[in-house]
Amino acid sequence: MLSKENRLGAGLALAGALLGILGTFLLFTGWYEPMMAAEAAAGRPDEEKIVRYIIPVLADIGLLAGVCWAVAGYGFLARLSWAWPLAVVANVLALQGSFFPNIPAASRGLPPVFGLVFLPNLLFYFLLLRGVGKLGWGRILFSLFSGVAFVLCFMNGVASTDRIMVIGSPLYVAVQRLNWLASLGWGVFTIALILKPVEWQRALGLGAGLLGAVVGFPLGMATTISFGHFSMFYVAPIFCSGLLVALLLPWGRRMFAG
């Protein structure tokens, strides 16, 4: 007899698998070319290249997330211990893979269709962590914020790539890859924190937070100087700085004790 947690996990995994595999495949094949065409029509060959090369990578992540969800579903039905951690990995990957594609679509007047994958997975995040994993709200919310940093630092790496194509300034070249490295650090941190918080993860979070701030604030300042208004590229380093401070506070240290 399956427990309530295993039944809920299996249901979430089935829905996640359908969204990740079928949903991502249909959305990508249906909107990839229209998104590129919209960028070309807007006279932005740089953003057309971003869509051409970045969106397929994110679609790969979304499909991989769907496969992980499917395998986790089997694990829940078979009452296997690895079902829960694999479902967490699937959920985090699905959120990363489905958020950014909405930005270039919406900026060109196209519907943000990848929200059909992102929003359900955001709901699954809370159901999976609270309903299946029985996590406290402190870890749930902190991992949510670190997951946001995971997505935002990735986007700053994409923004740096676009600025390199348009302007070619050494500053953008300097921060491009390190924004992606900070994103990777936050992704690993988020998954590890959800599964079992230990002290090495705090060190990883401190490093990812500091790196995200170091390479994020110059990107924001450069674009503010170029365009004369507040840059959205500040959001990632602001998030990183907030998480960095939280990890240095007694509450942050206690979360990783033991």
Summary of the structure (lengths in Angstrom):
residues: 258
radius of gyration: 18.9
end to end distance: 33.6
largest distance: 62.5
contacts: 940
relative contact order: 0.10
helix: 85%
strand: 0%
